[in-house]
Amino acid sequence: MSTISGYIKQFLEYCEVVQNKSKKTLENYRHYLKRFQDFLSAEISPKDLTLQKVQNYRLYLNRFIDGKGEQLSIKTQNYHVIALRAFLKYLIKNDIKTLAPEKIELSKIPKRTVEVLSREELDRLFKAVDQTKKNADRDTAILETLYSTGLRVSELANLNRDQVDLKRREFMVRGKGRKPRIVFLSKRAVEKIENYIKNRKDNLKPLFVNSLKSDILDDEKRRLSTVSVENLVRKYALKAGIIKKVTPHTLRHSYATELLINGADIRSVQEMLGHSSITTTQIYTHVTDKKLREIHDKYHH
């Protein structure tokens, strides 16, 4: 196993078995490193990997056109570089001579900005669910849960009924990197979930199920997909007349911003969102600064 491709296979096995990386992370690493292998075209030894070769690879990524005829974003290019650096760190750790990963810098990207909903927009969103329609109980419970907890859409879709303690109004989820965290529900969200479960006619494991025929008793076939959750959030935002692009993540952003505006410290918000780095949570500070400015202008004359 003296070539790059052989070591990549070893590295992916290490990530799976020793580091216990999530399925999604493994898929991403495999995809990004396969692109690096394809770029190299010829098999080389890790010791022959130079900074110039990596620079040429980055130029290739910057000019790459995907299947949709679009260029890779700087963020996506950085993901490729992060995977490559992780691979090189693995080689160094195993005393295999190669390029030092710290020599490879990530591209600078513009500071992230986040879109949040105002209290008035949130009220309109919740009221957009027509309570006479099929799935109204479920959709209301989903919207309230997303806003009450700040869950990622995948975390919400993976919830099971037995994992959510409605009496204590809390439950544990495993987010990115399978990192566990405690999530808390508002009384209003609990009320909507209880109402939804009460009207369910099944004993299926998922907390939120789709509208397939009720005789389909396969838990995973009936589990509501992340795409379906995204579609229903978008549908009610349009119905509510909200011009902004609204996704489940917009509700996560709104949840975090609301906490900070009301006095929560950033470390606590970091824990509640399941961010591994405080830097990620700091994207909300400019939003709250803006909100504080609005409050100052409104109440200080």
N, C-alpha and C positions, 0 to 999 in steps of 0.2 A: 504493500500500500504506500508507494512512494510518490504517487501523483496527486494533484489537487482533487480530482474527482473521487479517488479512493478515500482521501481524508474527509471530504465533505460527507460521504456516506457514514463514516465513523462519527463525525461531529453530530449528525442528525440523530443517530442512535443514542449518543451521549445525552443530547437534549431531551430525548424521549424517556430514557430509562433513569438517568442520574438526576437530571434537572427537573424532570416531571413537567415539562412544558406542555401547555394546552395544545389540543389538536389544531386549533387555528394558527397558533404560533409556529408549529412544526410545518404546516402547509405553507405559510408565508416564507419561512426560512428556505424550504425546499425550492419554492418558486423563484426567490431572489437569487439563490446560489446557482440554480440551474441556468439562469440568465447569464450569470458570470462565467460559468463553464462554457456556454454557447459562444460568448464573446471571445474567450481565449482560443477557441476552435482546436488548437493543438494541446495535447497533454503536457503539462509542465510540473516540475517539482516545486514545493512550497518555497524552497530557498532561492528559486529563480524569479519569484514574484517581486517586482520592483515598484517603486512609487510612480514611475512613468507609466507602467502598465495599468496601474489603478487610475491614473489621470486620464489615460486613453479610454478606459472603461466608462468613466464618468462623463466624458465627452460623448461617448456612444449613447449612454442613457439620456443625456440632455437632448440628443437629436432623434431619439427613438420615437417611432410612431406606432401606436397600438392598433388593435383590430378595428377600433371605431374611428381611426384616422386622427386620433388626438395625441398630443405630446404628453409625456409623463410630467406630473407636477413636481415641483422642487421637493415637496413633502414625500412623495412616492420615491423619488430618486434617493432621498435620505434614508428611507427604509431599506433600500438595496445596500447602501453603504453600512448601515447599522448591522445588517445580517453578515456582511463581509467582515466587519470588525470583530463581531462575536466569534466568527469562525477562526480568525487569526489569533484571538486571545486563547482559544481552545488549543491551537497548535503550540503557541508559546508555553502554555501551562504544561504541555506534554513534551517539552524539550525538543520540539521540532523547529529547526531554523527556518524563519520566514520574515516577512516585512513586519515591523513593529506597528500594531494597530493604532497607537496614539499618533502616528505620523499622518493618519488619514483624518482630515477634518470634515465635519458636516457642512453642507451649504447653509448659509444664513437665509432664513425665511422671515417674511414680514411678521410682526407681532400678531398673534391671533386675536380676532374680535369675536364676540359672541352676541347672538340675537336673543333677547328675552322678551317675555310677554308682560304687559302691565297688568295690574289687578283687574282693570276693566276688561281687557282682552281675555284674561283667564275666565272671568265670569261669563263672557259671551261664548267662549269655547265650550264650557260645561253645559250652558243652556242650549247649545246647538243640537244636542242629542234629543231627538223626538221620542218621548217616553212611550208613545203608542206603537212604535215600530219594533219589529223583531230585533233581538240583540241589544236593545237599548240598555237593559240592566248591565249586560257585560261591558258594553262600550263606556258607559258612565263609570263603572268600577275601574276600567283600564285607565281612563283619563285621570281619575282621582288618585289612583295608585302611583302613576308616573309622577304626578306633581307632588304628592305627599312624601315620596321616598327618594326621588332623584335617581331612580334605577335606570341603567342602560337598557335599551330595547331587548337585547339578548337575555339579560338577567330577568326581565319581566316575563318573556316568553317561556323561559325555562322553569318558572315557579310551579311548584306542586302544592296541592291543597294541604297536605299534611305538614308542609314545612312552615306554613304561615300561622303564627299564633295570634289569633284575633283577640283573645282575652288580654294578653299582655301587650298587644299592639306592636309586635316586633317579630323579626325573623332574621335568619342568617343567610347571606348569599356569598357565592364565590365569584368574584369579578375577574378582571384581567389578571392573567398569571395565576389564576385559581386562588387569589388572595381572599381570605374570608373577612367579612365585615358584618356588623349588626345594622339592620335597617329598621327604622321606626315608621309606623303608620299613624296618620291623624285619625281622630274619632270619626270624621266625615268619611274618610276612605274606608274605614272598617265597616261603617254602616252600609256603604254602597256594595262592598264585597259580600257582606252577609246577605244582603237583599238578592244579589246575583246568585249566590250559592243556593239560597232557599228556593229559588225558582228553577234550579237545574233539575233535570229528570234522570241524571246518570250518576254513576259512582266512579267516573274516570279520574285518573291521577292528576292531570294538569289543572292548574287553577283556572286558566282561560282556554276555552275550547272553540273550535271553528263550527261552522254550520253544516258540516257534512251529515249524511243520513245518520239518524240516531242508532241504527242497528250496527254501525261500525264501532266496534268496541276496542280497537287498537289505540292505546294511549297516545302514541306518537303521531299516528295519522290524524287524530283529533286535536292535537295540541295546536294552538293558534300560532302561526308563523310570525317571524319578525317583520316580514314584508306586509302581512295583513295588518299588524299593529301600526306600521308606518302609514299604510294606506288609510286606515280609519282616522288617525290623527289629522292627516292632510285633508280628508273629506270634511271633518267637522270644523276645521280652521277656515276652509273656503266657505262653508255654510254660515259661519259666524261673521263672514265679511272681513277677516283679518288678511291684510295685504302681504304681510311678511311670510317668508317661507317657514312653515311650522312643521317640525318633526318631533318624535319622542325626545330627541336630545335637546330641543328647544325648551321642553318642560323641565328637563334636568338642569339646564342653565338657569331657568327661572327659579327653580327650587333653591339652587346655590346662592343666587343673587338675593333672594328674599331673606335667607338666613343671615347673610352678611349685613344687609341693610338694617335688619332688626337687632344687630349687635353680636352675632356669633363670631367667635374668633376664627381666623383662617385655618389654624391647625385642626380645630374640631370639624370644620367644613371639609377639609382634606380627608379626614377619617370617614366622614359620612358619605363622601362621594367615592371613596375607595381609590383615591389617587396615590400612586407610589411616591410621587415627588410633589413637594409644595409648589414648585415652579408651575406645574399644570394648573393648580388651584388659583394661582395669582392672575390668571387671565380674567378673573371676575372683578379684580380690584378697580380696573378702569371703568367698568360698568357701574359699580357701586359709587365711585367718585362722582360720576355723571348724575346718578340718582340723588346723591347728597346735595349736589349743586342745585338741582331742581327743587329740592325741599328747602334749601336755604333761600332761593329766589322767591319761593311761594310764601314762606313764613317770616322772613326777615326784611323789614322795610326801613 
